[in-house]
Amino acid sequence: MLIIPLLGSLGLFAWLWYLPGNEQIVAAFSSGTRGRTASQIYNVRLAVAALDGKIIPPGKEFSFNHAVGPWTMDRGYRKAPVSFSGDRLLDWGGGVCQASSTLYNAALLAGLPILERHRHHWPASYVPPGQDAAVAYPNIDLRFSNTLTSPIRISARLAGDSVLISFYSKQPAPQVRLERELLGITPPATIVRFEANAAKRASVLGHPGYQVALYRVFPGDAPRRELVSRDTYPPQNRITWR
């Protein structure tokens, strides 16, 4: 005998909507965790757990900071490397941006409007340049809206060396592909610094800067190509000590 909770007409409708078999995957994206520190992976695991199972009703906005933040010590997060205004330092929740960047790409592939997104100062290692989404609680957020006529359920998890985020809904999303255009590469300069304890100083390898444009292509009867973002990442100079 099947017992259905007495939720009222709207509640019963919502309960039936999410019965297994009524959903289909509409978009998914994964990013790798190789090369990340143990603390960064620990923090992204907490962020992914906070995202998993979240429901975005039709016509509603989703905020990463509202769903996940704040990523503080009292909520179990650890200090880990982060990039802040071009400097690399240890701060609470370092690594959380991998969850927001993976979520961002899933939202792009689902064809959803992006309301707020910020690039990192330096390119992120876990997604291509132009496809990252930096977050900092409470004022730097990732926000997008559900323009489908059905709710979207977020599935988020760590699987081996990957962060996997998928969107499920009863309504199929448009088929979308992403195209990146590399507009320019700026090589890093080499800076030599002198210090008595130079042998104890770690050299900075540096990396080139990029100018990149990201497009979202909607095929079909009325195909269109939408400019999503145009980002400039400065080069990180090489630093050697003598």
N, C-alpha and C positions, 0 to 999 in steps of 0.2 A: 504494500500500500504506500503510495507517494503522499507525503504530508507537505503541503506548501504553507509557508508562514503567512499569517494574515498581515499583509503590508499595505493594504489599501490598493486601489486600482493602479495608481502610478507606481507604487512600490512593487506590486506584483509584476507589472509590465517590465520594470527595470530588472527584476530578478530573473524573469524568463529570458530577457535579452542576452544575458551573459551565460546562459546554459552552454556547456561544451557542445561544439558542433555548429553553433550559430555564427561563429567568428571565422575570419580568414586573415592571413597575414597580408598586410598592405605595404609594408616597407621594413627593411632591416639593414643594420650597418654594424660592422665590427672593427675594433682597433686593437693593436697588439700591446702587450705589457712587457715584452722583452726589453731589457735595458733600464727599466724603471726600478727604483729602490723598493725595498720591502715595505717601508712606511708609506710610500706613494701607492703601492698596490693595496695595502691595508685600507687606506683612506678611500680609494676608488671603490673598494668592495662595500664600504659603508654607504657611499653615495648611491651605488647601483641598487643596494637593498632598499634604500628610501624611495627610489624611482619605481621599483618593481610593483606591479599591480595598480598603479595610479590610473584613474579613469578621467578622460577629458570629454565632457559632454559636448554635443554638437553646438557650434557657435560660441564656445567658451575659449578663454585664453589659458594657456599653461605657462607657469613661471617656474624655472628651475630653482631659483633661490627660495621660493615659497615652498616647493616640494621637498627640498633637500636641506636647506640651511637652517640655522647657522652651523658651520663645521668647526666646532670648538672643542676644547679639551673635555668639558663637562658632558659632551655628547659622544665621547669615545674616540674622537679624532686624534691623530698624532701629528707632531711636527715633521715636516718633510720638505724637500726642495720645492720652491716656487719661483716664478719669475715675476718681479714687481718693478714696474717702471724701468725695465732694462737691467735690473740687478737680480742676481740669483741669491736667494737666502732661504733660511728655514722658517717655516710658519705653519700654523695649525691648518690641517686639511690639505697640505700639498698633495697634488695628484687628483683632486676632485675635478679639475678641468678636463681630464680625460673622459669622465662620465658625461659632462656637458657637451663636449665636442662630438662624442659618439651619438648622443641624443640629437644634436643639431643635424648631423648628416642623415639620420633616420627621418627627421621631420622634413628635410629637403626632398628626400626620395619619395615621401608620401605626398608631395605636392602642396604642403601646408604653407600658408603665409608666415614669414618670419617677421616678428614685430621688433625684436631687439637681439642684436648679436655683436660681440666685440672680438677683435683679433687679439692674439698675444703680441707682446713686443717682439720676441724672437719666434721663429717658426717652431711649432710643436713637433716632437719626434714621432708621435703616434698617428698623426693624420697628415695628408699632404698640405703644403702651404695654401692658404685660402679656405681651408675646410675646418679650421679650429674655431672654438667658441670659448673665450675666457670668461670666467665668472669670479666675482669677489663679493661676498655678502656685506652689506645689503644692496649696494648701489650699482653693481655691474652684473647684469642678469642675462639669461637667455630666455626669450619669450616667443611663443608662436601660438596660433589659434587653430582650432579644429573647424574646418569648413565643410567637412562631410556631414551628411544628414544622420549619421549614426555615431554613437560614442566610440572613442578610441581607447583601447587598453594597452598600457605600456608593459612589456616584458623586458626585464633587464637582469643580466647575470654575468658572472665571470665563468668562462668555460676554458679551462687550460690556461693558455697564455693570451687569451682574448677577452675583451669586453664586448658583449653582444647585446644590442638593444633592438627590439622588434616592436612594431605597432600592429595591433589586431583590431579589426572592426567588422561589423556585419556588412558594411558597404565597401565595395572595392574602391581603391584610390586610383587616380590616373597613373599611367605608366610614365615614369620620369627617369631621365638619365642626367648625370652631371658631366660637364665639360670644363676643363681648366685650360686657360691660355696663359702661357708664361710670357710676360711682357718684357722682362729684363732681369739680369743677374748682375749684382754688384760684388766684386771680389773683396775679401777682407784685407785690411792693411796689417802690416806687422809692426808692433810697437816694442821697443827694447827698453826695459827699465833696469836701473842699476840700484843694487842694495847690498849691504855687507853680508846679509844672510840669504843671498840669492839661491843657494843650494836647497834651502828649505821651502822655497816658493814653488808652487805648481804652475806650470805654463798653461796658458789658455790657447787651445787649438784654433778657436775661431770658426766661423762659417760664413758663407756668402749671404748677401741680402737678396731678396726677391721682390719683384713686382708681378702680381698674378691677378687674373680676372677669373671669376667662377661664374659659369652659366648653368641654368637649369633648362633642359629641353623637354618640351611637352609634345610628343608625336601625336598622330591621330588625324582626324578629318580636317582639323584646323591647327596645324602644327605651329608652335611658337618657341622662341628662344629668349629666355629671360635672364638679364644680368642680375646675379645675386649679390655680388660684392666685387670690389676692386681694392686689393690690399697691397701695402708696401711694407716689407719687413727690412729693417736696416741690417747691414752686415755686422757681425760680431768680430772685432779685430783680434788678431793673434797677439798674445802677450808672452814675451820671453824675458827671463831675469838673468842678469849678469852681475 
